[in-house]
Amino acid sequence: MLSIGQVVYCKAGRDKGHPFFITGIEGEYVFICDGKRRSLIRPKKKKIKHIQPTKTVDENIRERLEGNLYLKDSDLRTALAKLTGSII
Protein backbone atom coordinates (compact mmCIF):
# COMPACT_ATOMS: atom_id res chain seq x y z
CA MET A 1 0.00 0.00 0.00
CA LEU A 2 1.43 3.33 -1.04
CA SER A 3 0.97 6.55 0.92
CA ILE A 4 1.97 10.17 0.66
CA GLY A 5 5.30 10.83 2.36
CA GLN A 6 6.58 7.31 1.70
CA VAL A 7 10.14 6.82 0.46
CA VAL A 8 10.42 4.97 -2.86
CA TYR A 9 13.24 4.10 -5.23
CA CYS A 10 12.91 4.30 -9.01
CA LYS A 11 13.31 1.00 -10.86
CA ALA A 12 13.33 2.47 -14.36
CA GLY A 13 14.28 5.58 -16.25
CA ARG A 14 17.07 8.08 -15.76
CA ASP A 15 16.20 8.30 -12.04
CA LYS A 16 16.85 4.57 -11.53
CA GLY A 17 18.13 3.81 -8.03
CA HIS A 18 17.45 7.28 -6.60
CA PRO A 19 15.23 7.83 -3.53
CA PHE A 20 12.13 10.02 -3.72
CA PHE A 21 9.09 10.93 -1.63
CA ILE A 22 5.59 10.22 -2.90
CA THR A 23 3.82 13.58 -3.03
CA GLY A 24 0.62 12.47 -4.73
CA ILE A 25 -1.26 9.39 -5.91
CA GLU A 26 -3.55 9.32 -8.93
CA GLY A 27 -4.85 5.96 -10.14
CA GLU A 28 -1.94 3.85 -11.41
CA TYR A 29 0.45 6.81 -11.18
CA VAL A 30 2.33 8.48 -8.34
CA PHE A 31 3.98 11.89 -8.22
CA ILE A 32 7.49 11.84 -6.77
CA CYS A 33 9.89 14.56 -5.62
CA ASP A 34 13.32 14.64 -4.01
CA GLY A 35 13.92 18.39 -3.76
CA LYS A 36 16.83 18.41 -6.20
CA ARG A 37 16.27 16.46 -9.41
CA ARG A 38 12.52 16.90 -9.02
CA SER A 39 11.19 19.86 -7.07
CA LEU A 40 7.78 20.27 -5.48
CA ILE A 41 6.80 22.59 -8.30
CA ARG A 42 7.58 19.96 -10.97
CA PRO A 43 6.93 16.48 -9.55
CA LYS A 44 7.66 13.44 -11.72
CA LYS A 45 4.63 11.39 -12.75
CA LYS A 46 5.64 7.74 -12.64
CA LYS A 47 3.77 4.46 -13.01
CA ILE A 48 3.52 2.43 -9.82
CA LYS A 49 5.16 -0.57 -11.50
CA HIS A 50 8.31 1.52 -12.07
CA ILE A 51 8.95 2.28 -8.38
CA GLN A 52 10.19 0.17 -5.48
CA PRO A 53 8.34 1.17 -2.29
CA THR A 54 9.95 1.01 1.13
CA LYS A 55 8.30 0.77 4.53
CA THR A 56 9.66 4.18 5.49
CA VAL A 57 7.17 7.04 5.80
CA ASP A 58 8.19 10.46 7.10
CA GLU A 59 5.21 11.61 9.17
CA ASN A 60 6.30 15.26 9.18
CA ILE A 61 6.48 15.37 5.38
CA ARG A 62 3.20 13.46 5.06
CA GLU A 63 1.33 15.85 7.38
CA ARG A 64 2.68 18.90 5.57
CA LEU A 65 1.77 17.54 2.12
CA GLU A 66 -1.72 16.40 3.12
CA GLY A 67 -2.45 19.61 5.02
CA ASN A 68 -1.10 21.87 2.24
CA LEU A 69 1.27 23.41 4.78
CA TYR A 70 4.48 25.22 3.92
CA LEU A 71 7.15 22.82 2.64
CA LYS A 72 10.42 23.60 0.87
CA ASP A 73 12.58 21.46 -1.39
CA SER A 74 15.34 21.67 1.21
CA ASP A 75 13.00 20.00 3.72
CA LEU A 76 12.65 17.04 1.32
CA ARG A 77 16.42 16.83 0.76
CA THR A 78 17.15 16.92 4.50
CA ALA A 79 14.52 14.28 5.32
CA LEU A 80 15.73 11.95 2.54
CA ALA A 81 19.33 12.32 3.70
CA LYS A 82 18.33 11.33 7.25
CA LEU A 83 16.13 8.42 6.18
CA THR A 84 18.35 6.91 3.48
CA GLY A 85 21.77 7.86 4.82
CA SER A 86 22.79 9.34 1.47
CA ILE A 87 23.46 12.90 0.45
CA ILE A 88 21.07 14.18 -2.19
DRENTORKOL-3810 file (N, C-alpha, C; in nm, 4 decimals):
REM DRENTORKOL-3810
@n.u->0.0849; n.v->-0.1188; n.w->0.0000; ca.u->0.0000; ca.v->0.0000; ca.w->0.0000; c.u->0.0883; c.v->0.1236; c.w->0.0000
@n.u->0.0653; n.v->0.2113; n.w->-0.0915; ca.u->0.1431; ca.v->0.3333; ca.w->-0.1038; c.u->0.0732; c.v->0.4469; c.w->-0.0297
@n.u->0.1538; n.v->0.5388; n.w->0.0247; ca.u->0.0967; ca.v->0.6547; ca.w->0.0923; c.u->0.1835; c.v->0.7769; c.w->0.0677
@n.u->0.1241; n.v->0.8914; n.w->0.0825; ca.u->0.1968; ca.v->1.0167; ca.w->0.0662; c.u->0.3012; c.v->1.0273; c.w->0.1771
@n.u->0.4204; n.v->1.0719; n.w->0.1409; ca.u->0.5303; ca.v->1.0833; ca.w->0.2365; c.u->0.6158; c.v->0.9587; c.w->0.2462
@n.u->0.5827; n.v->0.8564; n.w->0.1688; ca.u->0.6583; ca.v->0.7312; ca.w->0.1696; c.u->0.7820; c.v->0.7436; c.w->0.0814
@n.u->0.8916; n.v->0.6832; n.w->0.1241; ca.u->1.0142; ca.v->0.6822; ca.w->0.0461; c.u->1.0077; c.v->0.5677; c.w->-0.0541
@n.u->1.0391; n.v->0.5984; n.w->-0.1802; ca.u->1.0419; ca.v->0.4971; ca.w->-0.2856; c.u->1.1706; c.v->0.5133; c.w->-0.3654
@n.u->1.2096; n.v->0.4067; n.w->-0.4327; ca.u->1.3242; ca.v->0.4097; ca.w->-0.5231; c.u->1.2735; c.v->0.3826; c.w->-0.6634
@n.u->1.3295; n.v->0.4512; n.w->-0.7619; ca.u->1.2911; ca.v->0.4301; ca.w->-0.9010; c.u->1.3567; c.v->0.3039; c.w->-0.9539
@n.u->1.2787; n.v->0.2227; n.w->-1.0253; ca.u->1.3311; ca.v->0.1004; ca.w->-1.0858; c.u->1.3624; c.v->0.1186; c.w->-1.2332
@n.u->1.3140; n.v->0.2269; n.w->-1.2927; ca.u->1.3334; ca.v->0.2470; ca.w->-1.4362; c.u->1.3506; c.v->0.3950; c.w->-1.4669
@n.u->1.4113; n.v->0.4203; n.w->-1.5807; ca.u->1.4285; ca.v->0.5579; ca.w->-1.6254; c.u->1.5603; c.v->0.6164; c.w->-1.5807
@n.u->1.5804; n.v->0.7439; n.w->-1.6100; ca.u->1.7068; ca.v->0.8081; ca.w->-1.5759; c.u->1.7239; c.v->0.8282; c.w->-1.4258
@n.u->1.6155; n.v->0.8165; n.w->-1.3498; ca.u->1.6200; ca.v->0.8302; ca.w->-1.2044; c.u->1.6405; c.v->0.6963; c.w->-1.1340
@n.u->1.6723; n.v->0.5923; n.w->-1.2073; ca.u->1.6849; ca.v->0.4571; ca.w->-1.1531; c.u->1.7810; c.v->0.4540; c.w->-1.0339
@n.u->1.7312; n.v->0.3977; n.w->-0.9221; ca.u->1.8133; ca.v->0.3814; ca.w->-0.8028; c.u->1.8121; c.v->0.4996; c.w->-0.7083
@n.u->1.7469; n.v->0.6087; n.w->-0.7445; ca.u->1.7450; ca.v->0.7279; ca.w->-0.6600; c.u->1.6221; c.v->0.7276; c.w->-0.5689
@n.u->1.6372; n.v->0.7770; n.w->-0.4448; ca.u->1.5229; ca.v->0.7828; ca.w->-0.3534; c.u->1.4376; c.v->0.9075; c.w->-0.3773
@n.u->1.3086; n.v->0.8933; n.w->-0.3571; ca.u->1.2125; ca.v->1.0021; ca.w->-0.3723; c.u->1.1034; c.v->0.9878; c.w->-0.2675
@n.u->1.0303; n.v->1.0958; n.w->-0.2436; ca.u->0.9088; ca.v->1.0925; ca.w->-0.1628; c.u->0.7894; c.v->1.0905; c.w->-0.2560
@n.u->0.6854; n.v->1.0163; n.w->-0.2177; ca.u->0.5590; ca.v->1.0222; ca.w->-0.2900; c.u->0.4869; c.v->1.1482; c.w->-0.2429
@n.u->0.4518; n.v->1.2354; n.w->-0.3381; ca.u->0.3820; ca.v->1.3584; ca.w->-0.3026; c.u->0.2365; c.v->1.3566; c.w->-0.3483
@n.u->0.1999; n.v->1.2593; n.w->-0.4282; ca.u->0.0622; ca.v->1.2472; ca.w->-0.4730; c.u->0.0381; c.v->1.1113; c.w->-0.5363
@n.u->-0.0871; n.v->1.0674; n.w->-0.5324; ca.u->-0.1259; ca.v->0.9387; ca.w->-0.5908; c.u->-0.2496; c.v->0.9627; c.w->-0.6762
@n.u->-0.2436; n.v->0.9117; n.w->-0.7996; ca.u->-0.3548; ca.v->0.9317; ca.w->-0.8927; c.u->-0.3714; c.v->0.8065; c.w->-0.9775
@n.u->-0.4606; n.v->0.7185; n.w->-0.9383; ca.u->-0.4848; ca.v->0.5958; ca.w->-1.0136; c.u->-0.3631; c.v->0.5053; c.w->-1.0124
@n.u->-0.3113; n.v->0.4723; n.w->-1.1315; ca.u->-0.1937; ca.v->0.3853; ca.w->-1.1411; c.u->-0.0634; c.v->0.4650; c.w->-1.1450
@n.u->-0.0719; n.v->0.5942; n.w->-1.1180; ca.u->0.0453; ca.v->0.6812; ca.w->-1.1180; c.u->0.0709; c.v->0.7405; c.w->-0.9795
@n.u->0.1964; n.v->0.7725; n.w->-0.9538; ca.u->0.2334; ca.v->0.8479; ca.w->-0.8342; c.u->0.3154; c.v->0.9687; c.w->-0.8792
@n.u->0.3150; n.v->1.0716; n.w->-0.7984; ca.u->0.3977; ca.v->1.1886; ca.w->-0.8221; c.u->0.5100; c.v->1.1854; c.w->-0.7196
@n.u->0.6343; n.v->1.1962; n.w->-0.7666; ca.u->0.7491; ca.v->1.1843; ca.w->-0.6768; c.u->0.8378; c.v->1.3079; c.w->-0.6856
@n.u->0.8979; n.v->1.3423; n.w->-0.5721; ca.u->0.9890; ca.v->1.4565; ca.w->-0.5624; c.u->1.1030; c.v->1.4202; c.w->-0.4696
@n.u->1.2200; n.v->1.4811; n.w->-0.4937; ca.u->1.3315; ca.v->1.4645; ca.w->-0.4007; c.u->1.3912; c.v->1.5984; c.w->-0.3586
@n.u->1.3428; n.v->1.7077; n.w->-0.4157; ca.u->1.3916; ca.v->1.8388; ca.w->-0.3764; c.u->1.5105; c.v->1.8870; c.w->-0.4563
@n.u->1.5688; n.v->1.8009; n.w->-0.5380; ca.u->1.6829; ca.v->1.8414; ca.w->-0.6198; c.u->1.6570; c.v->1.8108; c.w->-0.7676
@n.u->1.6543; n.v->1.6831; n.w->-0.8029; ca.u->1.6268; ca.v->1.6463; ca.w->-0.9413; c.u->1.4829; c.v->1.6818; c.w->-0.9782
@n.u->1.3938; n.v->1.6592; n.w->-0.8845; ca.u->1.2523; ca.v->1.6901; ca.w->-0.9024; c.u->1.2051; c.v->1.7734; c.w->-0.7840
@n.u->1.1634; n.v->1.8962; n.w->-0.8131; ca.u->1.1187; ca.v->1.9864; ca.w->-0.7072; c.u->0.9688; c.v->1.9690; c.w->-0.6828
@n.u->0.9205; n.v->2.0337; n.w->-0.5795; ca.u->0.7781; ca.v->2.0272; ca.w->-0.5477; c.u->0.6932; c.v->2.0952; c.w->-0.6546
@n.u->0.7527; n.v->2.1882; n.w->-0.7254; ca.u->0.6797; ca.v->2.2593; ca.w->-0.8298; c.u->0.6630; c.v->2.1710; c.w->-0.9538
@n.u->0.7613; n.v->2.0831; n.w->-0.9790; ca.u->0.7584; ca.v->1.9958; ca.w->-1.0967; c.u->0.7756; c.v->1.8499; c.w->-1.0563
@n.u->0.6775; n.v->1.7885; n.w->-0.9934; ca.u->0.6930; ca.v->1.6475; ca.w->-0.9553; c.u->0.6934; c.v->1.5567; c.w->-1.0782
@n.u->0.7597; n.v->1.4432; n.w->-1.0641; ca.u->0.7662; ca.v->1.3445; ca.w->-1.1716; c.u->0.6464; c.v->1.2511; c.w->-1.1605
@n.u->0.5745; n.v->1.2333; n.w->-1.2700; ca.u->0.4627; ca.v->1.1391; ca.w->-1.2752; c.u->0.5191; c.v->1.0058; c.w->-1.3192
@n.u->0.5024; n.v->0.9038; n.w->-1.2373; ca.u->0.5636; ca.v->0.7741; ca.w->-1.2641; c.u->0.4613; c.v->0.6638; c.w->-1.2390
@n.u->0.4653; n.v->0.5609; n.w->-1.3227; ca.u->0.3766; ca.v->0.4461; ca.w->-1.3015; c.u->0.4207; c.v->0.3704; c.w->-1.1765
@n.u->0.3245; n.v->0.3151; n.w->-1.1062; ca.u->0.3525; ca.v->0.2427; ca.w->-0.9821; c.u->0.4437; c.v->0.1239; c.w->-1.0078
@n.u->0.4322; n.v->0.0595; n.w->-1.1229; ca.u->0.5158; ca.v->-0.0573; ca.w->-1.1503; c.u->0.6625; c.v->-0.0198; c.w->-1.1697
@n.u->0.6931; n.v->0.1081; n.w->-1.1865; ca.u->0.8305; ca.v->0.1518; ca.w->-1.2066; c.u->0.8971; c.v->0.2049; c.w->-1.0802
@n.u->0.8337; n.v->0.1860; n.w->-0.9643; ca.u->0.8950; ca.v->0.2279; ca.w->-0.8383; c.u->0.9038; c.v->0.1109; c.w->-0.7423
@n.u->1.0006; n.v->0.1178; n.w->-0.6526; ca.u->1.0185; ca.v->0.0167; ca.w->-0.5478; c.u->0.9856; c.v->0.0838; c.w->-0.4145
@n.u->0.8694; n.v->0.0532; n.w->-0.3559; ca.u->0.8338; ca.v->0.1170; ca.w->-0.2290; c.u->0.9148; c.v->0.0611; c.w->-0.1128
@n.u->0.9338; n.v->0.1438; n.w->-0.0116; ca.u->0.9948; ca.v->0.1006; ca.w->0.1134; c.u->0.8892; c.v->0.1106; c.w->0.2226
@n.u->0.9227; n.v->0.0663; n.w->0.3404; ca.u->0.8300; ca.v->0.0767; ca.w->0.4530; c.u->0.8442; c.v->0.2092; c.w->0.5262
@n.u->0.9357; n.v->0.2932; n.w->0.4811; ca.u->0.9661; ca.v->0.4183; ca.w->0.5488; c.u->0.8716; c.v->0.5294; c.w->0.5060
@n.u->0.8045; n.v->0.5892; n.w->0.6038; ca.u->0.7175; ca.v->0.7037; ca.w->0.5801; c.u->0.7590; c.v->0.8133; c.w->0.6767
@n.u->0.7854; n.v->0.9322; n.w->0.6252; ca.u->0.8192; ca.v->1.0464; ca.w->0.7097; c.u->0.6885; c.v->1.1166; c.w->0.7454
@n.u->0.6491; n.v->1.1068; n.w->0.8721; ca.u->0.5212; ca.v->1.1611; ca.w->0.9168; c.u->0.5157; c.v->1.3129; c.w->0.9037
@n.u->0.6261; n.v->1.3808; n.w->0.9294; ca.u->0.6297; ca.v->1.5262; ca.w->0.9177; c.u->0.6031; c.v->1.5694; c.w->0.7736
@n.u->0.6687; n.v->1.5061; n.w->0.6795; ca.u->0.6483; ca.v->1.5370; ca.w->0.5379; c.u->0.5055; c.v->1.5027; c.w->0.4968
@n.u->0.4559; n.v->1.3887; n.w->0.5405; ca.u->0.3197; ca.v->1.3463; ca.w->0.5062; c.u->0.2164; c.v->1.4470; c.w->0.5553
@n.u->0.2287; n.v->1.4890; n.w->0.6813; ca.u->0.1332; ca.v->1.5846; ca.w->0.7379; c.u->0.1376; c.v->1.7180; c.w->0.6641
@n.u->0.2569; n.v->1.7628; n.w->0.6282; ca.u->0.2684; ca.v->1.8902; ca.w->0.5570; c.u->0.2087; c.v->1.8815; c.w->0.4168
@n.u->0.2313; n.v->1.7697; n.w->0.3478; ca.u->0.1771; ca.v->1.7536; ca.w->0.2123; c.u->0.0254; c.v->1.7405; c.w->0.2144
@n.u->-0.0272; n.v->1.6611; n.w->0.3056; ca.u->-0.1717; ca.v->1.6405; ca.w->0.3119; c.u->-0.2455; c.v->1.7636; c.w->0.3609
@n.u->-0.1814; n.v->1.8421; n.w->0.4477; ca.u->-0.2454; ca.v->1.9613; ca.w->0.5017; c.u->-0.2180; c.v->2.0865; c.w->0.4213
@n.u->-0.1488; n.v->2.0720; n.w->0.3069; ca.u->-0.1103; ca.v->2.1867; ca.w->0.2236; c.u->-0.0375; c.v->2.2931; c.w->0.3043
@n.u->0.0470; n.v->2.2494; n.w->0.3973; ca.u->0.1265; ca.v->2.3407; ca.w->0.4779; c.u->0.2567; c.v->2.3738; c.w->0.4059
@n.u->0.3259; n.v->2.4747; n.w->0.4555; ca.u->0.4484; ca.v->2.5218; ca.w->0.3924; c.u->0.5548; c.v->2.4125; c.w->0.3940
@n.u->0.6115; n.v->2.3842; n.w->0.2780; ca.u->0.7145; ca.v->2.2825; ca.w->0.2640; c.u->0.8109; c.v->2.3271; c.w->0.1552
@n.u->0.9398; n.v->2.3188; n.w->0.1831; ca.u->1.0423; ca.v->2.3597; ca.w->0.0866; c.u->1.1123; c.v->2.2360; c.w->0.0321
@n.u->1.1794; n.v->2.2542; n.w->-0.0812; ca.u->1.2582; ca.v->2.1462; ca.w->-0.1394; c.u->1.3711; c.v->2.1047; c.w->-0.0457
@n.u->1.4263; n.v->2.1995; n.w->0.0275; ca.u->1.5344; ca.v->2.1669; ca.w->0.1210; c.u->1.4843; c.v->2.0770; c.w->0.2341
@n.u->1.3577; n.v->2.0892; n.w->0.2708; ca.u->1.2998; ca.v->1.9996; ca.w->0.3716; c.u->1.2986; c.v->1.8559; c.w->0.3205
@n.u->1.2653; n.v->1.8378; n.w->0.1921; ca.u->1.2654; ca.v->1.7042; ca.w->0.1324; c.u->1.4061; c.v->1.6468; c.w->0.1278
@n.u->1.5031; n.v->1.7290; n.w->0.0853; ca.u->1.6418; ca.v->1.6827; ca.w->0.0765; c.u->1.6950; c.v->1.6414; c.w->0.2139
@n.u->1.6674; n.v->1.7214; n.w->0.3149; ca.u->1.7146; ca.v->1.6919; ca.w->0.4498; c.u->1.6522; c.v->1.5634; c.w->0.5027
@n.u->1.5215; n.v->1.5476; n.w->0.4832; ca.u->1.4524; ca.v->1.4277; ca.w->0.5318; c.u->1.5013; c.v->1.3026; c.w->0.4590
@n.u->1.5219; n.v->1.3111; n.w->0.3289; ca.u->1.5726; ca.v->1.1953; ca.w->0.2539; c.u->1.7129; c.v->1.1588; c.w->0.2986
@n.u->1.7968; n.v->1.2584; n.w->0.3247; ca.u->1.9329; ca.v->1.2317; ca.w->0.3696; c.u->1.9318; c.v->1.1594; c.w->0.5037
@n.u->1.8431; n.v->1.1992; n.w->0.5929; ca.u->1.8330; ca.v->1.1329; ca.w->0.7250; c.u->1.7802; c.v->0.9902; c.w->0.7120
@n.u->1.6795; n.v->0.9727; n.w->0.6288; ca.u->1.6127; ca.v->0.8420; ca.w->0.6183; c.u->1.6932; c.v->0.7396; c.w->0.5374
@n.u->1.7637; n.v->0.7846; n.w->0.4344; ca.u->1.8347; ca.v->0.6911; ca.w->0.3480; c.u->1.9836; c.v->0.6858; c.w->0.3776
@n.u->2.0347; n.v->0.7836; n.w->0.4494; ca.u->2.1773; ca.v->0.7861; ca.w->0.4822; c.u->2.2639; c.v->0.8303; c.w->0.3664
@n.u->2.2025; n.v->0.8859; n.w->0.2618; ca.u->2.2791; ca.v->0.9336; ca.w->0.1474; c.u->2.2586; c.v->1.0829; c.w->0.1306
@n.u->2.3554; n.v->1.1472; n.w->0.0700; ca.u->2.3462; ca.v->1.2896; ca.w->0.0450; c.u->2.2823; c.v->1.3102; c.w->-0.0911
@n.u->2.1789; n.v->1.3912; n.w->-0.0949; ca.u->2.1073; ca.v->1.4180; ca.w->-0.2189; c.u->2.1669; c.v->1.5404; c.w->-0.2838
END
